[in-house]
Amino acid sequence: MIEKFANKYRIKSTRWTDHNYNFGIYYITICTKYRRYSFGSIKTNHDIASITYNKLGEYTISEIENTKIIRKGMDVSIPLYVVMPNHIHLIICIDNDSADDSPLKFGPQSQNLASIIRGIKSKITSFAHKNGYKDFEWQSGFYDRVIRDNRELNVVAEYIENNIEQWSMDKYCIE
């Protein structure tokens, strides 16, 4: 059944309620609204796929790479990512020795995964609107999965590393 908050319908959270997202390793996917191509395009030449980033795609890469510097109060790293024409895949590691392991609490989010994603999305949106990408928008929310062991980490890493090569099989590929 769909829940209501402030007399409005809302989608029930997919977050793992026994985890508070202040520490851990996460597989993240963030999509543009309507899966609109915003970051560049992928071309295949002799069965080798490569991506050419536009100005927004290049800024997105720099924002991802600067996340550790920007988020000074957290020990956060993004060891692997790929920026695709209409979405981003990331592995985000949060190493927070002071984090408690109490269950997830809903409300204002800071110093956790949601605040990192919110910051990345906000900075990229601001840059986009200031640089002529007036129609740029993100899909609301993001997909996350807590990576629980090395096997899962290896599967996710392989998927991210091969994402550009697999683009032609993506249902949102229009090239």
RABELTA-V693005 format. One record per backbone hydrogen bond with DSSP energy under -1.0 kcal/mol. NH is the residue of the N-H (numbers start at 1). CO is the residue of the C=O. Records with the same first field share a line. If there is no record, write none. Layout:
NH: CO ; CO
This chain:
5: 8
8: 5
10: 3
19: 16
24: 94
26: 92
27: 145
28: 90
29: 143
30: 88
32: 86
33: 137
35: 32
36: 33
38: 85
39: 85
41: 52
43: 50
45: 48
48: 45
50: 43
52: 41
54: 39
58: 54
59: 55
60: 56
61: 57
62: 58
63: 59
64: 60
65: 61
66: 62
67: 64
70: 66
71: 67
72: 70
74: 71
76: 74
77: 93
82: 89
84: 87
88: 30
89: 82
90: 28
91: 80
92: 26
93: 77
94: 24
95: 75
99: 96
104: 17
113: 21
116: 112
117: 113
118: 114
119: 115
120: 116
121: 117
122: 118
123: 119
124: 120
125: 121
126: 122
127: 123
128: 124
129: 125
130: 126
131: 127
133: 128
134: 132
136: 133
139: 31
143: 29
145: 27
147: 25
153: 149
154: 150
155: 151
156: 152
157: 153
158: 154
159: 155
160: 156
161: 157
162: 158
163: 160
166: 162
167: 164
169: 166
170: 167
173: 170
